[in-house]
Amino acid sequence: LLLVALGVFLGAAVGVRLRAQDRPLVILGRELSPAHQLGVAGGVSLPLFWLAGAGAAVFWVLGETPESPPKI
């Protein structure tokens, strides 16, 4: 599920980038900048990241990394 969430966010980011090169996005008469569009994509993807347990995965990876051996 985490890979699906990452895929959705990266797909949205690529879509925003390609659309920004073509023409601006206008919703209800207001033009949205690419930065605002990426913010919306992140906000939409955030529930997927939460459901996938992205925070738990990050802390698991940090907890499982070995400590560096002591230097003599």
CHARMM-style PDB file with segment names, atoms N, HN, CA, C and O in Angstrom:
ATOM      1  N   LEU     1       0.826  -1.193   0.000  1.00  0.00      PROA
ATOM      2  CA  LEU     1       0.000   0.000   0.000  1.00  0.00      PROA
ATOM      3  C   LEU     1       0.870   1.258   0.000  1.00  0.00      PROA
ATOM      4  O   LEU     1       0.509   2.288  -0.569  1.00  0.00      PROA
ATOM      5  N   LEU     2       2.024   1.142   0.653  1.00  0.00      PROA
ATOM      6  HN  LEU     2       2.318   0.305   1.115  1.00  0.00      PROA
ATOM      7  CA  LEU     2       2.933   2.289   0.666  1.00  0.00      PROA
ATOM      8  C   LEU     2       3.445   2.594  -0.744  1.00  0.00      PROA
ATOM      9  O   LEU     2       3.581   3.759  -1.118  1.00  0.00      PROA
ATOM     10  N   LEU     3       3.725   1.557  -1.518  1.00  0.00      PROA
ATOM     11  HN  LEU     3       3.614   0.610  -1.214  1.00  0.00      PROA
ATOM     12  CA  LEU     3       4.163   1.779  -2.902  1.00  0.00      PROA
ATOM     13  C   LEU     3       3.054   2.405  -3.742  1.00  0.00      PROA
ATOM     14  O   LEU     3       3.327   3.234  -4.609  1.00  0.00      PROA
ATOM     15  N   VAL     4       1.809   2.015  -3.491  1.00  0.00      PROA
ATOM     16  HN  VAL     4       1.587   1.341  -2.786  1.00  0.00      PROA
ATOM     17  CA  VAL     4       0.682   2.613  -4.212  1.00  0.00      PROA
ATOM     18  C   VAL     4       0.565   4.091  -3.865  1.00  0.00      PROA
ATOM     19  O   VAL     4       0.360   4.924  -4.748  1.00  0.00      PROA
ATOM     20  N   ALA     5       0.696   4.421  -2.577  1.00  0.00      PROA
ATOM     21  HN  ALA     5       0.863   3.744  -1.860  1.00  0.00      PROA
ATOM     22  CA  ALA     5       0.615   5.820  -2.153  1.00  0.00      PROA
ATOM     23  C   ALA     5       1.733   6.645  -2.786  1.00  0.00      PROA
ATOM     24  O   ALA     5       1.498   7.761  -3.249  1.00  0.00      PROA
ATOM     25  N   LEU     6       2.944   6.101  -2.806  1.00  0.00      PROA
ATOM     26  HN  LEU     6       3.135   5.195  -2.429  1.00  0.00      PROA
ATOM     27  CA  LEU     6       4.057   6.809  -3.444  1.00  0.00      PROA
ATOM     28  C   LEU     6       3.821   6.976  -4.940  1.00  0.00      PROA
ATOM     29  O   LEU     6       4.114   8.029  -5.506  1.00  0.00      PROA
ATOM     30  N   GLY     7       3.292   5.941  -5.575  1.00  0.00      PROA
ATOM     31  HN  GLY     7       3.053   5.086  -5.115  1.00  0.00      PROA
ATOM     32  CA  GLY     7       2.995   6.022  -7.002  1.00  0.00      PROA
ATOM     33  C   GLY     7       1.952   7.075  -7.319  1.00  0.00      PROA
ATOM     34  O   GLY     7       2.079   7.803  -8.303  1.00  0.00      PROA
ATOM     35  N   VAL     8       0.913   7.161  -6.482  1.00  0.00      PROA
ATOM     36  HN  VAL     8       0.810   6.570  -5.682  1.00  0.00      PROA
ATOM     37  CA  VAL     8      -0.132   8.168  -6.692  1.00  0.00      PROA
ATOM     38  C   VAL     8       0.451   9.568  -6.553  1.00  0.00      PROA
ATOM     39  O   VAL     8       0.170  10.442  -7.373  1.00  0.00      PROA
ATOM     40  N   PHE     9       1.260   9.787  -5.521  1.00  0.00      PROA
ATOM     41  HN  PHE     9       1.488   9.077  -4.855  1.00  0.00      PROA
ATOM     42  CA  PHE     9       1.829  11.117  -5.335  1.00  0.00      PROA
ATOM     43  C   PHE     9       2.803  11.469  -6.452  1.00  0.00      PROA
ATOM     44  O   PHE     9       2.767  12.584  -6.973  1.00  0.00      PROA
ATOM     45  N   LEU    10       3.673  10.533  -6.826  1.00  0.00      PROA
ATOM     46  HN  LEU    10       3.703   9.628  -6.402  1.00  0.00      PROA
ATOM     47  CA  LEU    10       4.620  10.825  -7.907  1.00  0.00      PROA
ATOM     48  C   LEU    10       3.904  11.025  -9.237  1.00  0.00      PROA
ATOM     49  O   LEU    10       4.314  11.870 -10.033  1.00  0.00      PROA
ATOM     50  N   GLY    11       2.846  10.265  -9.493  1.00  0.00      PROA
ATOM     51  HN  GLY    11       2.513   9.578  -8.847  1.00  0.00      PROA
ATOM     52  CA  GLY    11       2.063  10.472 -10.706  1.00  0.00      PROA
ATOM     53  C   GLY    11       1.417  11.843 -10.735  1.00  0.00      PROA
ATOM     54  O   GLY    11       1.388  12.505 -11.772  1.00  0.00      PROA
ATOM     55  N   ALA    12       0.896  12.269  -9.585  1.00  0.00      PROA
ATOM     56  HN  ALA    12       0.919  11.732  -8.742  1.00  0.00      PROA
ATOM     57  CA  ALA    12       0.292  13.602  -9.506  1.00  0.00      PROA
ATOM     58  C   ALA    12       1.352  14.685  -9.708  1.00  0.00      PROA
ATOM     59  O   ALA    12       1.097  15.687 -10.376  1.00  0.00      PROA
ATOM     60  N   ALA    13       2.539  14.485  -9.133  1.00  0.00      PROA
ATOM     61  HN  ALA    13       2.746  13.671  -8.590  1.00  0.00      PROA
ATOM     62  CA  ALA    13       3.604  15.479  -9.286  1.00  0.00      PROA
ATOM     63  C   ALA    13       4.048  15.591 -10.739  1.00  0.00      PROA
ATOM     64  O   ALA    13       4.281  16.694 -11.234  1.00  0.00      PROA
ATOM     65  N   VAL    14       4.167  14.461 -11.419  1.00  0.00      PROA
ATOM     66  HN  VAL    14       3.977  13.566 -11.017  1.00  0.00      PROA
ATOM     67  CA  VAL    14       4.543  14.487 -12.842  1.00  0.00      PROA
ATOM     68  C   VAL    14       3.438  15.151 -13.658  1.00  0.00      PROA
ATOM     69  O   VAL    14       3.714  15.928 -14.571  1.00  0.00      PROA
ATOM     70  N   GLY    15       2.190  14.843 -13.326  1.00  0.00      PROA
ATOM     71  HN  GLY    15       1.966  14.212 -12.584  1.00  0.00      PROA
ATOM     72  CA  GLY    15       1.068  15.469 -14.037  1.00  0.00      PROA
ATOM     73  C   GLY    15       1.042  16.972 -13.864  1.00  0.00      PROA
ATOM     74  O   GLY    15       0.774  17.710 -14.812  1.00  0.00      PROA
ATOM     75  N   VAL    16       1.323  17.428 -12.645  1.00  0.00      PROA
ATOM     76  HN  VAL    16       1.540  16.828 -11.875  1.00  0.00      PROA
ATOM     77  CA  VAL    16       1.368  18.879 -12.387  1.00  0.00      PROA
ATOM     78  C   VAL    16       2.480  19.512 -13.203  1.00  0.00      PROA
ATOM     79  O   VAL    16       2.296  20.574 -13.797  1.00  0.00      PROA
ATOM     80  N   ARG    17       3.632  18.862 -13.232  1.00  0.00      PROA
ATOM     81  HN  ARG    17       3.782  17.999 -12.749  1.00  0.00      PROA
ATOM     82  CA  ARG    17       4.764  19.433 -13.966  1.00  0.00      PROA
ATOM     83  C   ARG    17       4.479  19.513 -15.466  1.00  0.00      PROA
ATOM     84  O   ARG    17       4.779  20.520 -16.107  1.00  0.00      PROA
ATOM     85  N   LEU    18       3.902  18.454 -16.018  1.00  0.00      PROA
ATOM     86  HN  LEU    18       3.658  17.636 -15.497  1.00  0.00      PROA
ATOM     87  CA  LEU    18       3.600  18.463 -17.449  1.00  0.00      PROA
ATOM     88  C   LEU    18       2.513  19.478 -17.785  1.00  0.00      PROA
ATOM     89  O   LEU    18       2.587  20.153 -18.812  1.00  0.00      PROA
ATOM     90  N   ARG    19       1.509  19.587 -16.928  1.00  0.00      PROA
ATOM     91  HN  ARG    19       1.449  19.039 -16.094  1.00  0.00      PROA
ATOM     92  CA  ARG    19       0.432  20.538 -17.180  1.00  0.00      PROA
ATOM     93  C   ARG    19       0.920  21.980 -17.034  1.00  0.00      PROA
ATOM     94  O   ARG    19       0.460  22.860 -17.762  1.00  0.00      PROA
ATOM     95  N   ALA    20       1.845  22.234 -16.103  1.00  0.00      PROA
ATOM     96  HN  ALA    20       2.219  21.519 -15.512  1.00  0.00      PROA
ATOM     97  CA  ALA    20       2.355  23.592 -15.901  1.00  0.00      PROA
ATOM     98  C   ALA    20       3.121  24.079 -17.130  1.00  0.00      PROA
ATOM     99  O   ALA    20       3.137  25.275 -17.422  1.00  0.00      PROA
ATOM    100  N   GLN    21       3.752  23.156 -17.846  1.00  0.00      PROA
ATOM    101  HN  GLN    21       3.739  22.185 -17.609  1.00  0.00      PROA
ATOM    102  CA  GLN    21       4.473  23.551 -19.047  1.00  0.00      PROA
ATOM    103  C   GLN    21       3.502  23.897 -20.176  1.00  0.00      PROA
ATOM    104  O   GLN    21       3.786  24.767 -20.999  1.00  0.00      PROA
ATOM    105  N   ASP    22       2.360  23.215 -20.211  1.00  0.00      PROA
ATOM    106  HN  ASP    22       2.130  22.508 -19.542  1.00  0.00      PROA
ATOM    107  CA  ASP    22       1.398  23.394 -21.296  1.00  0.00      PROA
ATOM    108  C   ASP    22       0.573  24.664 -21.104  1.00  0.00      PROA
ATOM    109  O   ASP    22       0.606  25.577 -21.929  1.00  0.00      PROA
ATOM    110  N   ARG    23      -0.172  24.702 -19.989  1.00  0.00      PROA
ATOM    111  HN  ARG    23      -0.199  23.961 -19.319  1.00  0.00      PROA
ATOM    112  CA  ARG    23      -1.013  25.871 -19.690  1.00  0.00      PROA
ATOM    113  C   ARG    23      -1.345  25.844 -18.201  1.00  0.00      PROA
ATOM    114  O   ARG    23      -1.315  24.779 -17.583  1.00  0.00      PROA
ATOM    115  N   PRO    24      -1.661  26.997 -17.619  1.00  0.00      PROA
ATOM    116  CA  PRO    24      -1.966  27.036 -16.186  1.00  0.00      PROA
ATOM    117  C   PRO    24      -3.329  26.409 -15.881  1.00  0.00      PROA
ATOM    118  O   PRO    24      -4.216  26.372 -16.734  1.00  0.00      PROA
ATOM    119  N   LEU    25      -3.475  25.923 -14.661  1.00  0.00      PROA
ATOM    120  HN  LEU    25      -2.754  25.954 -13.968  1.00  0.00      PROA
ATOM    121  CA  LEU    25      -4.734  25.337 -14.221  1.00  0.00      PROA
ATOM    122  C   LEU    25      -5.606  26.446 -13.642  1.00  0.00      PROA
ATOM    123  O   LEU    25      -5.175  27.182 -12.754  1.00  0.00      PROA
ATOM    124  N   VAL    26      -6.834  26.564 -14.145  1.00  0.00      PROA
ATOM    125  HN  VAL    26      -7.184  25.966 -14.866  1.00  0.00      PROA
ATOM    126  CA  VAL    26      -7.764  27.587 -13.680  1.00  0.00      PROA
ATOM    127  C   VAL    26      -8.983  26.876 -13.097  1.00  0.00      PROA
ATOM    128  O   VAL    26      -9.647  26.093 -13.775  1.00  0.00      PROA
ATOM    129  N   ILE    27      -9.263  27.165 -11.825  1.00  0.00      PROA
ATOM    130  HN  ILE    27      -8.723  27.802 -11.273  1.00  0.00      PROA
ATOM    131  CA  ILE    27     -10.427  26.602 -11.136  1.00  0.00      PROA
ATOM    132  C   ILE    27     -11.241  27.752 -10.567  1.00  0.00      PROA
ATOM    133  O   ILE    27     -10.726  28.568  -9.802  1.00  0.00      PROA
ATOM    134  N   LEU    28     -12.510  27.815 -10.940  1.00  0.00      PROA
ATOM    135  HN  LEU    28     -12.929  27.153 -11.561  1.00  0.00      PROA
ATOM    136  CA  LEU    28     -13.423  28.869 -10.494  1.00  0.00      PROA
ATOM    137  C   LEU    28     -12.869  30.267 -10.764  1.00  0.00      PROA
ATOM    138  O   LEU    28     -13.036  31.177  -9.953  1.00  0.00      PROA
ATOM    139  N   GLY    29     -12.213  30.425 -11.904  1.00  0.00      PROA
ATOM    140  HN  GLY    29     -12.077  29.685 -12.563  1.00  0.00      PROA
ATOM    141  CA  GLY    29     -11.703  31.726 -12.293  1.00  0.00      PROA
ATOM    142  C   GLY    29     -10.387  32.119 -11.641  1.00  0.00      PROA
ATOM    143  O   GLY    29      -9.885  33.217 -11.881  1.00  0.00      PROA
ATOM    144  N   ARG    30      -9.818  31.238 -10.819  1.00  0.00      PROA
ATOM    145  HN  ARG    30     -10.226  30.345 -10.625  1.00  0.00      PROA
ATOM    146  CA  ARG    30      -8.531  31.530 -10.182  1.00  0.00      PROA
ATOM    147  C   ARG    30      -7.462  30.608 -10.733  1.00  0.00      PROA
ATOM    148  O   ARG    30      -7.687  29.412 -10.912  1.00  0.00      PROA
ATOM    149  N   GLU    31      -6.312  31.169 -10.996  1.00  0.00      PROA
ATOM    150  HN  GLU    31      -6.129  32.141 -10.851  1.00  0.00      PROA
ATOM    151  CA  GLU    31      -5.206  30.386 -11.532  1.00  0.00      PROA
ATOM    152  C   GLU    31      -4.383  29.808 -10.378  1.00  0.00      PROA
ATOM    153  O   GLU    31      -3.946  30.536  -9.486  1.00  0.00      PROA
ATOM    154  N   LEU    32      -4.181  28.498 -10.409  1.00  0.00      PROA
ATOM    155  HN  LEU    32      -4.535  27.906 -11.133  1.00  0.00      PROA
ATOM    156  CA  LEU    32      -3.385  27.835  -9.380  1.00  0.00      PROA
ATOM    157  C   LEU    32      -1.952  27.665  -9.869  1.00  0.00      PROA
ATOM    158  O   LEU    32      -1.719  27.158 -10.967  1.00  0.00      PROA
ATOM    159  N   SER    33      -0.999  28.088  -9.054  1.00  0.00      PROA
ATOM    160  HN  SER    33      -1.188  28.500  -8.162  1.00  0.00      PROA
ATOM    161  CA  SER    33       0.404  27.932  -9.411  1.00  0.00      PROA
ATOM    162  C   SER    33       0.805  26.466  -9.249  1.00  0.00      PROA
ATOM    163  O   SER    33       0.118  25.713  -8.559  1.00  0.00      PROA
ATOM    164  N   PRO    34       1.902  26.055  -9.875  1.00  0.00      PROA
ATOM    165  CA  PRO    34       2.368  24.670  -9.695  1.00  0.00      PROA
ATOM    166  C   PRO    34       2.650  24.319  -8.233  1.00  0.00      PROA
ATOM    167  O   PRO    34       2.448  23.175  -7.824  1.00  0.00      PROA
ATOM    168  N   ALA    35       3.111  25.283  -7.448  1.00  0.00      PROA
ATOM    169  HN  ALA    35       3.275  26.212  -7.781  1.00  0.00      PROA
ATOM    170  CA  ALA    35       3.371  25.017  -6.034  1.00  0.00      PROA
ATOM    171  C   ALA    35       2.069  24.705  -5.292  1.00  0.00      PROA
ATOM    172  O   ALA    35       2.029  23.800  -4.459  1.00  0.00      PROA
ATOM    173  N   HSD    36       1.015  25.450  -5.594  1.00  0.00      PROA
ATOM    174  HN  HSD    36       1.048  26.186  -6.270  1.00  0.00      PROA
ATOM    175  CA  HSD    36      -0.279  25.173  -4.975  1.00  0.00      PROA
ATOM    176  C   HSD    36      -0.831  23.821  -5.428  1.00  0.00      PROA
ATOM    177  O   HSD    36      -1.436  23.094  -4.640  1.00  0.00      PROA
ATOM    178  N   GLN    37      -0.619  23.496  -6.692  1.00  0.00      PROA
ATOM    179  HN  GLN    37      -0.128  24.087  -7.331  1.00  0.00      PROA
ATOM    180  CA  GLN    37      -1.088  22.215  -7.207  1.00  0.00      PROA
ATOM    181  C   GLN    37      -0.367  21.053  -6.527  1.00  0.00      PROA
ATOM    182  O   GLN    37      -0.985  20.034  -6.220  1.00  0.00      PROA
ATOM    183  N   LEU    38       0.943  21.201  -6.290  1.00  0.00      PROA
ATOM    184  HN  LEU    38       1.446  22.029  -6.539  1.00  0.00      PROA
ATOM    185  CA  LEU    38       1.689  20.163  -5.579  1.00  0.00      PROA
ATOM    186  C   LEU    38       1.221  20.053  -4.127  1.00  0.00      PROA
ATOM    187  O   LEU    38       1.188  18.958  -3.565  1.00  0.00      PROA
ATOM    188  N   GLY    39       0.863  21.177  -3.525  1.00  0.00      PROA
ATOM    189  HN  GLY    39       0.890  22.066  -3.982  1.00  0.00      PROA
ATOM    190  CA  GLY    39       0.320  21.150  -2.170  1.00  0.00      PROA
ATOM    191  C   GLY    39      -0.995  20.392  -2.104  1.00  0.00      PROA
ATOM    192  O   GLY    39      -1.244  19.639  -1.162  1.00  0.00      PROA
ATOM    193  N   VAL    40      -1.826  20.593  -3.101  1.00  0.00      PROA
ATOM    194  HN  VAL    40      -1.624  21.204  -3.866  1.00  0.00      PROA
ATOM    195  CA  VAL    40      -3.097  19.861  -3.162  1.00  0.00      PROA
ATOM    196  C   VAL    40      -2.831  18.368  -3.371  1.00  0.00      PROA
ATOM    197  O   VAL    40      -3.480  17.527  -2.749  1.00  0.00      PROA
ATOM    198  N   ALA    41      -1.888  18.045  -4.233  1.00  0.00      PROA
ATOM    199  HN  ALA    41      -1.361  18.728  -4.738  1.00  0.00      PROA
ATOM    200  CA  ALA    41      -1.542  16.639  -4.465  1.00  0.00      PROA
ATOM    201  C   ALA    41      -1.020  15.992  -3.191  1.00  0.00      PROA
ATOM    202  O   ALA    41      -1.359  14.847  -2.891  1.00  0.00      PROA
ATOM    203  N   GLY    42      -0.204  16.714  -2.447  1.00  0.00      PROA
ATOM    204  HN  GLY    42       0.071  17.644  -2.691  1.00  0.00      PROA
ATOM    205  CA  GLY    42       0.297  16.199  -1.173  1.00  0.00      PROA
ATOM    206  C   GLY    42      -0.819  16.020  -0.163  1.00  0.00      PROA
ATOM    207  O   GLY    42      -0.848  15.031   0.570  1.00  0.00      PROA
ATOM    208  N   GLY    43      -1.740  16.976  -0.121  1.00  0.00      PROA
ATOM    209  HN  GLY    43      -1.717  17.779  -0.716  1.00  0.00      PROA
ATOM    210  CA  GLY    43      -2.871  16.872   0.800  1.00  0.00      PROA
ATOM    211  C   GLY    43      -3.787  15.714   0.472  1.00  0.00      PROA
ATOM    212  O   GLY    43      -4.334  15.074   1.369  1.00  0.00      PROA
ATOM    213  N   VAL    44      -3.956  15.441  -0.816  1.00  0.00      PROA
ATOM    214  HN  VAL    44      -3.512  15.961  -1.545  1.00  0.00      PROA
ATOM    215  CA  VAL    44      -4.789  14.313  -1.231  1.00  0.00      PROA
ATOM    216  C   VAL    44      -4.071  12.993  -0.944  1.00  0.00      PROA
ATOM    217  O   VAL    44      -4.712  12.008  -0.579  1.00  0.00      PROA
ATOM    218  N   SER    45      -2.746  12.968  -1.107  1.00  0.00      PROA
ATOM    219  HN  SER    45      -2.225  13.768  -1.403  1.00  0.00      PROA
ATOM    220  CA  SER    45      -1.983  11.746  -0.875  1.00  0.00      PROA
ATOM    221  C   SER    45      -1.742  11.470   0.604  1.00  0.00      PROA
ATOM    222  O   SER    45      -1.441  10.336   0.976  1.00  0.00      PROA
ATOM    223  N   LEU    46      -1.866  12.474   1.442  1.00  0.00      PROA
ATOM    224  HN  LEU    46      -2.111  13.396   1.140  1.00  0.00      PROA
ATOM    225  CA  LEU    46      -1.577  12.303   2.865  1.00  0.00      PROA
ATOM    226  C   LEU    46      -2.415  11.211   3.525  1.00  0.00      PROA
ATOM    227  O   LEU    46      -1.863  10.429   4.298  1.00  0.00      PROA
ATOM    228  N   PRO    47      -3.725  11.116   3.259  1.00  0.00      PROA
ATOM    229  CA  PRO    47      -4.479  10.001   3.862  1.00  0.00      PROA
ATOM    230  C   PRO    47      -3.981   8.634   3.408  1.00  0.00      PROA
ATOM    231  O   PRO    47      -3.999   7.682   4.189  1.00  0.00      PROA
ATOM    232  N   LEU    48      -3.537   8.522   2.154  1.00  0.00      PROA
ATOM    233  HN  LEU    48      -3.522   9.295   1.520  1.00  0.00      PROA
ATOM    234  CA  LEU    48      -2.985   7.253   1.696  1.00  0.00      PROA
ATOM    235  C   LEU    48      -1.695   6.915   2.438  1.00  0.00      PROA
ATOM    236  O   LEU    48      -1.477   5.766   2.820  1.00  0.00      PROA
ATOM    237  N   PHE    49      -0.841   7.915   2.640  1.00  0.00      PROA
ATOM    238  HN  PHE    49      -1.018   8.849   2.329  1.00  0.00      PROA
ATOM    239  CA  PHE    49       0.386   7.673   3.404  1.00  0.00      PROA
ATOM    240  C   PHE    49       0.059   7.266   4.835  1.00  0.00      PROA
ATOM    241  O   PHE    49       0.721   6.395   5.401  1.00  0.00      PROA
ATOM    242  N   TRP    50      -0.950   7.886   5.415  1.00  0.00      PROA
ATOM    243  HN  TRP    50      -1.487   8.593   4.955  1.00  0.00      PROA
ATOM    244  CA  TRP    50      -1.340   7.556   6.786  1.00  0.00      PROA
ATOM    245  C   TRP    50      -1.866   6.132   6.867  1.00  0.00      PROA
ATOM    246  O   TRP    50      -1.506   5.383   7.775  1.00  0.00      PROA
ATOM    247  N   LEU    51      -2.718   5.757   5.916  1.00  0.00      PROA
ATOM    248  HN  LEU    51      -3.010   6.365   5.177  1.00  0.00      PROA
ATOM    249  CA  LEU    51      -3.246   4.388   5.902  1.00  0.00      PROA
ATOM    250  C   LEU    51      -2.151   3.355   5.656  1.00  0.00      PROA
ATOM    251  O   LEU    51      -2.214   2.246   6.186  1.00  0.00      PROA
ATOM    252  N   ALA    52      -1.156   3.709   4.862  1.00  0.00      PROA
ATOM    253  HN  ALA    52      -1.104   4.610   4.431  1.00  0.00      PROA
ATOM    254  CA  ALA    52      -0.078   2.776   4.548  1.00  0.00      PROA
ATOM    255  C   ALA    52       0.925   2.665   5.682  1.00  0.00      PROA
ATOM    256  O   ALA    52       1.757   1.757   5.677  1.00  0.00      PROA
ATOM    257  N   GLY    53       0.867   3.558   6.643  1.00  0.00      PROA
ATOM    258  HN  GLY    53       0.192   4.296   6.647  1.00  0.00      PROA
ATOM    259  CA  GLY    53       1.806   3.499   7.761  1.00  0.00      PROA
ATOM    260  C   GLY    53       3.196   3.966   7.380  1.00  0.00      PROA
ATOM    261  O   GLY    53       4.187   3.345   7.767  1.00  0.00      PROA
ATOM    262  N   ALA    54       3.281   5.045   6.632  1.00  0.00      PROA
ATOM    263  HN  ALA    54       2.477   5.549   6.319  1.00  0.00      PROA
ATOM    264  CA  ALA    54       4.578   5.545   6.179  1.00  0.00      PROA
ATOM    265  C   ALA    54       5.454   5.953   7.357  1.00  0.00      PROA
ATOM    266  O   ALA    54       6.663   5.723   7.332  1.00  0.00      PROA
ATOM    267  N   GLY    55       4.865   6.553   8.384  1.00  0.00      PROA
ATOM    268  HN  GLY    55       3.883   6.740   8.404  1.00  0.00      PROA
ATOM    269  CA  GLY    55       5.654   6.954   9.550  1.00  0.00      PROA
ATOM    270  C   GLY    55       6.252   5.755  10.250  1.00  0.00      PROA
ATOM    271  O   GLY    55       7.407   5.802  10.673  1.00  0.00      PROA
ATOM    272  N   ALA    56       5.482   4.668  10.383  1.00  0.00      PROA
ATOM    273  HN  ALA    56       4.544   4.630  10.039  1.00  0.00      PROA
ATOM    274  CA  ALA    56       5.989   3.460  11.019  1.00  0.00      PROA
ATOM    275  C   ALA    56       7.126   2.859  10.196  1.00  0.00      PROA
ATOM    276  O   ALA    56       8.099   2.352  10.756  1.00  0.00      PROA
ATOM    277  N   ALA    57       7.006   2.913   8.884  1.00  0.00      PROA
ATOM    278  HN  ALA    57       6.216   3.324   8.430  1.00  0.00      PROA
ATOM    279  CA  ALA    57       8.060   2.366   8.028  1.00  0.00      PROA
ATOM    280  C   ALA    57       9.354   3.163   8.186  1.00  0.00      PROA
ATOM    281  O   ALA    57      10.438   2.580   8.234  1.00  0.00      PROA
ATOM    282  N   VAL    58       9.249   4.480   8.267  1.00  0.00      PROA
ATOM    283  HN  VAL    58       8.369   4.953   8.228  1.00  0.00      PROA
ATOM    284  CA  VAL    58      10.445   5.318   8.434  1.00  0.00      PROA
ATOM    285  C   VAL    58      11.106   5.024   9.773  1.00  0.00      PROA
ATOM    286  O   VAL    58      12.325   4.860   9.831  1.00  0.00      PROA
ATOM    287  N   PHE    59      10.328   4.952  10.849  1.00  0.00      PROA
ATOM    288  HN  PHE    59       9.338   5.084  10.801  1.00  0.00      PROA
ATOM    289  CA  PHE    59      10.919   4.685  12.156  1.00  0.00      PROA
ATOM    290  C   PHE    59      11.460   3.264  12.248  1.00  0.00      PROA
ATOM    291  O   PHE    59      12.434   3.030  12.963  1.00  0.00      PROA
ATOM    292  N   TRP    60      10.855   2.309  11.545  1.00  0.00      PROA
ATOM    293  HN  TRP    60      10.063   2.499  10.964  1.00  0.00      PROA
ATOM    294  CA  TRP    60      11.372   0.952  11.528  1.00  0.00      PROA
ATOM    295  C   TRP    60      12.737   0.926  10.853  1.00  0.00      PROA
ATOM    296  O   TRP    60      13.659   0.279  11.350  1.00  0.00      PROA
ATOM    297  N   VAL    61      12.876   1.620   9.731  1.00  0.00      PROA
ATOM    298  HN  VAL    61      12.127   2.146   9.328  1.00  0.00      PROA
ATOM    299  CA  VAL    61      14.158   1.657   9.026  1.00  0.00      PROA
ATOM    300  C   VAL    61      15.212   2.335   9.888  1.00  0.00      PROA
ATOM    301  O   VAL    61      16.349   1.867   9.956  1.00  0.00      PROA
ATOM    302  N   LEU    62      14.850   3.431  10.548  1.00  0.00      PROA
ATOM    303  HN  LEU    62      13.927   3.812  10.492  1.00  0.00      PROA
ATOM    304  CA  LEU    62      15.821   4.116  11.407  1.00  0.00      PROA
ATOM    305  C   LEU    62      16.209   3.253  12.599  1.00  0.00      PROA
ATOM    306  O   LEU    62      17.364   3.270  13.025  1.00  0.00      PROA
ATOM    307  N   GLY    63      15.265   2.505  13.135  1.00  0.00      PROA
ATOM    308  HN  GLY    63      14.327   2.491  12.788  1.00  0.00      PROA
ATOM    309  CA  GLY    63      15.559   1.655  14.287  1.00  0.00      PROA
ATOM    310  C   GLY    63      16.368   0.437  13.930  1.00  0.00      PROA
ATOM    311  O   GLY    63      17.074  -0.095  14.787  1.00  0.00      PROA
ATOM    312  N   GLU    64      16.297  -0.026  12.705  1.00  0.00      PROA
ATOM    313  HN  GLU    64      15.723   0.406  12.009  1.00  0.00      PROA
ATOM    314  CA  GLU    64      17.008  -1.233  12.290  1.00  0.00      PROA
ATOM    315  C   GLU    64      18.377  -0.963  11.696  1.00  0.00      PROA
ATOM    316  O   GLU    64      19.107  -1.910  11.402  1.00  0.00      PROA
ATOM    317  N   THR    65      18.746   0.284  11.513  1.00  0.00      PROA
ATOM    318  HN  THR    65      18.153   1.052  11.752  1.00  0.00      PROA
ATOM    319  CA  THR    65      20.069   0.570  10.980  1.00  0.00      PROA
ATOM    320  C   THR    65      21.104   0.330  12.065  1.00  0.00      PROA
ATOM    321  O   THR    65      20.943   0.795  13.194  1.00  0.00      PROA
ATOM    322  N   PRO    66      22.154  -0.385  11.735  1.00  0.00      PROA
ATOM    323  CA  PRO    66      23.160  -0.684  12.753  1.00  0.00      PROA
ATOM    324  C   PRO    66      23.962   0.568  13.103  1.00  0.00      PROA
ATOM    325  O   PRO    66      24.164   1.461  12.280  1.00  0.00      PROA
ATOM    326  N   GLU    67      24.403   0.594  14.336  1.00  0.00      PROA
ATOM    327  HN  GLU    67      24.239  -0.131  15.005  1.00  0.00      PROA
ATOM    328  CA  GLU    67      25.254   1.700  14.748  1.00  0.00      PROA
ATOM    329  C   GLU    67      26.639   1.482  14.166  1.00  0.00      PROA
ATOM    330  O   GLU    67      27.045   0.353  13.890  1.00  0.00      PROA
ATOM    331  N   SER    68      27.340   2.559  13.988  1.00  0.00      PROA
ATOM    332  HN  SER    68      27.010   3.476  14.212  1.00  0.00      PROA
ATOM    333  CA  SER    68      28.699   2.423  13.454  1.00  0.00      PROA
ATOM    334  C   SER    68      29.588   1.831  14.550  1.00  0.00      PROA
ATOM    335  O   SER    68      29.416   2.142  15.729  1.00  0.00      PROA
ATOM    336  N   PRO    69      30.523   0.989  14.163  1.00  0.00      PROA
ATOM    337  CA  PRO    69      31.401   0.392  15.178  1.00  0.00      PROA
ATOM    338  C   PRO    69      32.281   1.438  15.820  1.00  0.00      PROA
ATOM    339  O   PRO    69      32.616   2.440  15.188  1.00  0.00      PROA
ATOM    340  N   PRO    70      32.662   1.225  17.066  1.00  0.00      PROA
ATOM    341  CA  PRO    70      33.512   2.216  17.740  1.00  0.00      PROA
ATOM    342  C   PRO    70      34.875   2.296  17.066  1.00  0.00      PROA
ATOM    343  O   PRO    70      35.425   1.285  16.631  1.00  0.00      PROA
ATOM    344  N   LYS    71      35.404   3.486  16.986  1.00  0.00      PROA
ATOM    345  HN  LYS    71      34.957   4.308  17.339  1.00  0.00      PROA
ATOM    346  CA  LYS    71      36.717   3.697  16.388  1.00  0.00      PROA
ATOM    347  C   LYS    71      37.779   3.549  17.458  1.00  0.00      PROA
ATOM    348  O   LYS    71      37.634   4.030  18.582  1.00  0.00      PROA
ATOM    349  N   ILE    72      38.840   2.879  17.083  1.00  0.00      PROA
ATOM    350  HN  ILE    72      38.958   2.489  16.170  1.00  0.00      PROA
ATOM    351  CA  ILE    72      39.931   2.643  18.047  1.00  0.00      PROA
ATOM    352  C   ILE    72      41.052   3.623  17.844  1.00  0.00      PROA
ATOM    353  OT1 ILE    72      42.051   3.575  18.562  1.00  0.00      PROA
TER     354      ILE     72
END
